[in-house]
Amino acid sequence: MIKSTLFILSVFGTLFSQIISFDTIPETLHFYARDTANMAKIVVKGSVSETGHAKVSLLLSCNGTALDTAEAALTYGSSGAAFRLAQDIRCGLYEYSIKILLDGTEVAKADSIVCGDVILINGQSNSVSDGQLGVPNEFIRTYELPLRAWTYGSEGVWPHRVGERIIREHNVPVAIMSGGASSTGIVSHVPGSNHYDSLLKRVILGGVQHNVKMLFWYQGENDTRTLTETKAYPGYFDILYKAWIKDYPGIEKIYICQINMWFKDLPGYENTSCEFREYQRTLANTYDKLEVIATVGTASEYGGHYGTKGYRKLGDRIYPLVSSDFYEQQKVPGVSSPNIKRAYYSTAARDEITLLFDQPVYWQDADTAGHKMKDYFYLDTAYGMVTAGKHNLAEKSIVLTLSGTQNGKAIRYLPDGWYHEGGNVF
């Protein structure tokens, strides 16, 4: 929403700008967040300074077809005649336009207005997800801070992919805004930082602060450089989570993209990525409205990042979860990332370990890269003890056969980016 007579000046010249002014009016390409009834309200407020006028009208059209007219009779006071007009619009693949008439004469207009869901993205380079976005979509919008206006556009390859699938499969326009920045630690994203504050400002100026539907947080690689940074992370994340809940009071879901495996011998890094990913895995135990999405297994063109193809595949992995949470009539099984609940020796000889999960999971002897899953389980810090595995879907478990009696106290899977073969398993 804007308060400006420049809108009238730029379109209709100085005459009407001296007669009528607007406190609230949508601009062309404006995005409205839908409510629980699948609707939004266009509100136009202002005042007429020149006496002698009888009414102001708001004409609403959808996809070029006139829908409705709202009118307000003018009653003059000491500072002119104030008016307020409103029209309801429905969420869908519709583009609305409005015209404002003063006694039948057009004085302002706006078109390509849509109604849908607001998605926020934040984090470091994988939240930015540079690459080719694909075909532009008229129902994906973003709010540009330099322009202080809604525009066509998206921010990031995988968010764009999620957005275009929401549009195609559920007929819901989306607004996507990102505060992501490459090579940043969490301290660069807490309230008071430029990245946090600028995103919040965009959301406020766009008029959707109370209607953010979901937020994605994809960050953490930068905070695995030292154990000190990793140990400090939970405190910063707690600050960030509480700020999200406070500043975006309508938010329904926060998705945490668990970072992928990281390099074991990256210069300048102690590499605490396995400890960090374990911390991320357990976040949903502490925070409401939060779900963790595993990114391990996403096709990668180079270590730690993904090209356009990889990011699009990531979007395709994320979309079913979003669709299930927001656009299906009931929760779809199998779209959430599995989370382990318990690991224990399941024979008296301690030659078998059972892993219990929160949903059925499948065992595969080899993946498409030719690596065998059994070779990437570690008992304490040693590998090679797991000789086979199988799944039990009814019990939501994986049963690991061991090479013999074992005494390990901890079991790990995919703890680092570089493994015992001396190769890279990204």
N, C-alpha and C positions, 0 to 999 in steps of 0.2 A: 504494500500500500504506500501511496505517496501523498504528500501535501505540497501542491505546486500549481501555479497558474501557467508555468512554462509549457505544460502539456497542451493547453489551449492556444497559447501564443504560437507554438510551433506548427499547429495544424490550421488554426482558424484566424490568425492575425490578432491584432491588438484590440479589436472592437469588443469581442465577447469576453476577453480576459479582464476588461474593465467592468463588466457587468456581472459575471458569475465566477466564483472561485470554488475549488474543491479541497476539502480536507482529506477525503479518502476516495480513491478511484483506482481501479485496476488499469494497468498498461497492457498493450499488446504483448502476447506471450506469457501473460501472468499465469502462475500455477497456484491452485487452491488445494489444500489438503482435505481429503474427504473425512467425514465424520462416521460414527458407527451406523448411521442410517444410509451410508453410501452417497451422501450429499455434501454440498458446500454452499455457502451463501455469498453472493456478490453484493457488496454494500457500497453505495455511492452517497457521500455526504458533502455538503458544501453550503454556500449561501449566495443569494442574489442581492446585489447592492442597489441596482437601479429599480426604482419604484415603477409600478404600472404593469408588472408581469403577473400572470395568473397561475401558471403551473410549470413544473419540471417533470419530464417523463423519462423513464428508463426502458428502452426497447431491447429485448433479449432475443437473439437468434442462435440456432444450433446447426452447424454444418450448412449455413446459408439459408436455412428456413426459419422464418419468424415464429417465435414461440409465444411470447407474452409481453405485455406492457404494464409497467407500474407507474403510477402518477402520484405526485404530491402537490396539493394546493399551497400557494405561497401566502404566508401571513407576515406582514412586515412589522418590525420593531425598530428600536433606535439604531441598530447596527445592520439593518437589512432583513432579508427573509431567509431563515435557515431551512434546509430540507434534508431529508434522509430517504433513500430509496433502496430497495433490496429485491433480489431475485435468487431463487434457489436453482442450483445446477446439479446434475447427476454425474457421478463418476462413470466413465466409459470412454470409448474411443470417439469422443465428441470434441469438437472445437467450437467454443461459444464466441459470440461477438456481442458487443453492446453499443448502443447509441444513446446519447443524452440530448434531449430536445428541450428547448426553452420556448414555450408557447408554440410548439410545432416546428421550430427552427433548430437544426442540428448544431450543437455547440461543442461536442466531444465524442470520441469513439475509441474503441479498442477491440481487437480481434485475436483469434488463435488462443483463447483462454481455455485451460483444461483443469480437470479435477482428478486427483489420484493420491498416491502414497509417497511419503518423503523418506529417503534412505540416506544415511550419513556414513561416510567412510573416514577412517583415521588410522594412522600408523606410520611405518617407514616405507621403503621402496616397493615392497610387494603390495602395499595398499595403493600406491601410485600406479603400479602395473602399466608401465609405458608399453605402447605397441599400436597396432592398427585397430581402431575401434570397430571397423566394419561399416555397414550401411547406416547413414544418419537416420535417425528416427524422430519424427515430428512430435512424438509423445514422450520423449525424454527431455527434461528441462533441467537447467541449473541456474542458480542465482550468482551473477557476476558482481563481485564487490567493487571493482573499479568503475563499472557502468552503473552500479546500483540499480540493476534491472534484471528481470528474468530473461533468459535466452535459451535457444536450442543448445543442446550439448550434453555430454556426459563426462565423467572424470574417472578414467581407468578402464582397462580392457575387461577384467572380470566383472566389475560392477555394471559396466555397459551390457555385458552378456546376460547377467542376472536380470537387468532391467528390461531388455528386449524380449526375454522369455516371459516375464510377467505380463508385458503388454500383449504379446502374441497369444498366450495361452489363457489369460484371465481378463483381458480387455481393460486393464487398469494402467493409466499413465503413471509415470514415476518422475520424481525430482531427485537427482543424485548430486550431493555436495560432499567434497572431500577436504580434509585438513591434513592429508598425508604429506610427508616430506622424506626424501631419501636420506639414509645414513643418520637417522636421528634416534636418540634414546628416549625413554619414556619421560625423562625430565623436561624434554622439549615439547611435551604435549599436555602437561598439567595446566590447570587454570592459572592465568597470568602470563602464560607463554604466548608468543605470537600465533603459533599454529592453533592453539585451542581458542584463543580469543577471536581470531579472524573468522574461523568457522562459525562460532556462536554469533558473531555480528552478522554474517551472511544469512543465517537462519532467522534471526530477529528481523532484519530488514526485509527479508522475503515474506514475513508474516506467518511463518509456520513453526515458530518455536514450541508451541504447545501441541503440535500435531506430528512430531517425528514418529514414524512407525517403527523403524529398526536402525541399529547402528552396528557397523562392523569395525573391529579393532584387529589389525594385522601388524604386529610389531613385536620386537624382542631380540632379534639377532644382535643388535648393537649393544644390548645389555648382557651378553654372554662373554664379554671380553675378560672380565675378572669375576671372581667369586664375590668380591665386595659389591660390585654392581648388581649381581644376581640376587644377593641377600637383601639389598636395598629396594629391589623392585616391588615386592608386595606392599610396602608402605606407600610408594608412589601410585601404584594401581588402585589402592583403596581410596586415595584422594581423588583420582580420576573417575572411578566408578560413582562415587557419591556426587561428584560434580555433574556427571551425565544425568543422574536421576533428578537432581535439583534443577538443572538448566533446561532439560527436555522432559518436562513432567508427564507428557503423554506417551513416552517411549514404552513399547511393549516387549521388545526383545533386543538383547545385546549379544552379538555373535563374536566369539574370540577365535581367530584363526591361529591355531597352534602352529608354531614355526616348524619348518622342515628340519631334517638332519643338517648339521652344520659341519664345517671343516674341523678336523682334529688338530691340524698343524698350521692353522692360519696365523701368519705373523702378527704379533701384538695381542693375540687372544689366548687366554688360559683355556678357553672352550668349556664353558659350563652349560652347554646347550642341553645335555641330557637332564641335568638337574632343573634347568629352566622349563623344558617341555613337561617334566613331571609336575612342576608347580602349575603350569597352565592347565594340565589335564584335570587337576582337582579344583579349579576355580568355581565350577558350578556347585560344589559342595558348600561354598561360603556365600555366594551372591545369588540373589533372586534375579529372574529375568535374563539369566546368562546361560549360553550354551557354547560348548567348545567344538570347533570344526577341525579335524585333522587334515593337514595338507600333505602329509607324507604320501608319496606315490604319484604326485602330480608330475606330468612330463616336464622335464627341465632341459633347456638348451645350454645353460651354464650354471655353475654352482651357486645355489642360493637364490637365483632369479629364474624367471621363465620368459620365453618369448611370447609373441602374440598367440601362437597355437596353444602353448601351455596355459596361459592365462585364460583363454577361452574355455579350455577344458576344466580349469578350476571353477569358472563361473557355472559350467554345466554340473559340477559336483555340488556346488553350494545351492543352486536353484531348487532342487527337489526338497531340500529342508525348508527353505523359505516358503515354497509353495504349500508344503504340508502345514506349516505354522500359521499361515495367513490366508490362504486362498482355497484350501480344501475343507470339506464339511467335517472331516475327522482326521486325526493324526495318522499319517501314512507310515507303516512300519518299515524299518530298514533304511531310513534316510539320514538318521543321526549317526554321528561317529560313535562306535562302540567304546565303552568305558569299562575297564577291568574293576571288579569288585573284591576279588580274593584270589590268592595263589597259595597252594598248599601241596605238600607231599601226600599223595593219595594211596600209597601202599606202605605196608609195614617195612618193606625192604628199602624204602626211600629211593626207588628206581623209576618213579613216575610222578609227574607234577600235573595237577589240574588247575587250569585258569578259568575262573568264573567271570562272566561278563553280564552287562545289563540288558543284553539282547542276543539273539542267535548270531553266531559268527562262523565263517567257513575257513577250513584249513586248505591250503593249496601247497602241493609239493614243490612246485617251481613257478615263478612268475614269468612274465614275458621277457625279462632280461636274462633269464637262465639262472638266476640265483635261487637257492633253496632257503625257505624260511627257517628251517631247523638250524641252519648255520649262523643265524643272527640272534639267537638266544644266548645270554650270558648268565652263568651262575656266579654270583659275586663279580669278579672281573675276568673269568675264564670262559672260553667257548669250546665247542666240540662235544659237550656232554649230551646234547639232545640228538637222538638218532632218528626219531620219527615223530609224527603228530597226527592227530585226527580230531574231528569235531563231533560234538553231540548237540544237535540243534535243540532238542527238547530240554536239555539241561542248561543251554546257553554256555557251553563250556568248550575249551580246547584241552585235550589230554596229550601231554608230552611224554614220550618214552625216552628214558635216560640210558646211558651206556653202562650203568651199574649203580651201586649205592652211592649217593651223593650227600654232602653235608653243607651245601651252600645255603646261605641265609637270605640272599636277595636274588631275584631274577629280573633281568633287563632284556629289552628288545630294541634293536636299532639305537644303541646309545650314542653313536658318533657318526660323522659324515665319512670318515675313512676307516676301512676295516682291515681284518687280518689278511685278506688277499693282497693288500697294498694298493687296492684300486678305489675308485670313487663310485659310490652306489647311489648318487643322486639320480 
